[in-house]
Amino acid sequence: MKIIDVQTYLVNADQGDGSDRPRGRNWLFVKILTDAGIYGVGEGGGWPEVVRVGIEELKFFLIDENPFDIERLWLKLYDVVHGHGLTGAVRGGVISAIDMALWDIKGKALGVPVYELLGGKIRSRIRVYGHAGSVESAKKLVDRGFTAFKGGANVETLKAIREAVGDDIEIGVHCHGEYSASAAIRIGKACELFNPAFFEEPTNPDDLGAMELVRDKVDIPLASGERLYHKWAFKELLQRNLVDIIQPEITRVGGILETKKVSIMAEAQSVKVAPHDGSAGPIAEMANVHVMATIPNLQFLEHRASDVPWRSKVAIGVIPDKDGYIEVPDAPGLGIDIDVDEIAKHPVKETGAYNYRFRTPEEIQRTR
């Protein structure tokens, strides 16, 4: 079997007119075609519009290759762009999308779900957590069967939500890496009373020294990793025992292969895995489901409980959450496909179509 073409599709995944990123939230889907008539689908993230250009640039190096050689092709693509410097959003997004599609092809060709190629499944459903920024939204998730969700670093809101949902629901606190160590420690200490499940990215993820200060002072499990792009970036985070939970983003970290590897690294450090999935789309979620079905140290998977209504139209085979879980599919490959005609109905918008709010230096300073 040989690869004969690589196709890319950008999909608008944003209904609003405000944004914190160029051109809003979008998904990038990839389809790899073979001479055997089998194709696979994947998804790249980080900076989807630019990752698409990267894939178009690098697909030359995939033509006529054997799609079964997943590890070798991962290393080939990684090496092709080594001269551009350390891995970031573009390189990570390109490799992630290609990697997922190759696993999809291999599973389809062998007639087995991807999880069978990763060692077989430990569980048949994956617990998910949602997002709640108010008592009302928290209650809606609990009524829907969710046993976990996260919200912003607002102590009064956390207190109100905890009182409303009780002690059995896990509530995470996410900070988007916005705080200095001292500010994060103050916030974390104030949150301790309400027993958060995790304290996510309290400081800049590049500043491991700041994370260490927070770890030593705050009695809440620390979580980080959504902005890391390969196994080497997780190495020091784990070796220094800085976190209790890692949050790899499968569309940035290098796809299924790398997510499995960092999960194993975390297992060796007694660290849980809770993949980031907040900005990603349906193919990435399905890829996460397959990997998480095979690892012993899963905490839960981030999940957008509400998304654009065309999510299940552009992707065929989306599995809705039920009682706070997503079932692991048994179809060959990833068990999901894309509808090219439906994708064409949701083109991405131009940068000027959005209202952007830029923080002033004073506002940034206040968060620190």
Residue, then its C-alpha position, 0 to 999 in steps of 0.5 A: m500500500k502506498i500514499i497517493d495524496v494528502q488533502t486538507y480542509l479548514v472548518n469554521a468552528d465558531q458562531g460568535d463575532g468575538s475572538d482571542r485568536p486570528r480568524g476565530r476558532n477553526w478545525l483543520f481536518v486532513k485526509i490521506l489517500t492510498d492506492a488501495g482505496i483506503y483513506g484515513v482522517g486526522e486533525g491538526g491544531g495549534w494554529p490550524e490556518v498555518v498548519r494547513v500550509g505546513i501540511e501542503e508543504l510537506k506532503f511531498f515527503l509522504i507520497d509513495e510511502n507505506p502508511f503502515d510505517i507510522e513511527r518512521l514517518w513521524l520521525k521523517l517529518y520531524d527531521v524534515v523541518h529540524g532546520h526551522g528550530l524547536t517544535g512549536a504549533v506548526r510542526g506539532g500540528v502538522i505531525s499530529a494530523i498526519d499521525m492520526a490519519l495514518w493510524d486510521i488507515k492502519g486500523k481500517a486496513l487490518g479491520v480493527p479499532v485503533y485501540e487494538l493497535l495500541g495494546g487493547k482497551i482497558r475500559s469501554r467508556i471514557r469519563v469526560y469533564g465539561h466547563a462551567g463558569s456559573v452555578e447555573s451552567a454547573k447544575k446543567l452539567v450535573d443534571r446531564g450526568f457529568t461528575a466533573f467540570k472546570g471553571g475560571a480562577n474566581v474564588e467566589t464563583l468556585k465557592a458558590i458552585r461547590e455549595a450548589v453541587g456538593d462535595d462529590i463533583e470534581i471541580g477544576v480551576h484553570c488559570h491559562g498560565e496568566y499569573s505570577a507565582s505569588a499571585a497563583i499561590r494566593i489564589g490557590k490557597a484561597c481555593e483550597l477550602f473548596n477542594p478543587a480537583f486540579f489547579e491548571e496552568p497557574t503560571n506560565p508553562d515555560d517557567l517551571g521554576a514558578m510552577e515549582l514555587v506553586r507546587d510547594k505552597v498550594d495543596i491542590p493537584l497541579a495540572s499542565g501540558e496543553r501547550l507542549y509539543h512533544k515528549w521531550a517537553f514533558k520530560e522535565l515537567l515529570q522528572r521534577n514532579l511538578v504536576d499531578i496531572i498532564q494535559p497533552e493536546i493530541t492535535r499539537v503534541g504529535g498525535i496518537l503516537e506521542t500521546k501514548k508515549v507521554s501517557i506512559m512517561a506519566e504512568a512511570q511517575s504516578v501522574k494522571v492523564a487528562p487530555h486537553d480537548g477544549s479547542a479541538g474538534p471531533i476527530a481529535e476527540m475520537a483519537n483521544v478516546h482510543v488512546m485513553a481506552t488503553i492507558p491505566n492512568l486516565q483521569f478524565l478527558e476534557h469535552r465541550a458539552s456544547d459545540v457548534p451544531w454542525r460538529s456532527k455534520v462535518a464529521i460522521g460518527v461523532i459519539p455524544d456524551k451520555d451520563g458523563y461518559i463517551e463510549v469507545p467505538d468498535a469500528p475499524g480505524l478511528g470510527i469517524d469520517i468527514d463529509v466534504d460537502e458539509i465542510a464546504k458549507h462552513p468556510v472559515k472567516e477572514t481575520g477582520a470578521y472578528n472583534y478582538r479584545f487586546r489586554t493592555p499592559e496594565e491589565i496584564q500586570r494586574t493578573r501577575 
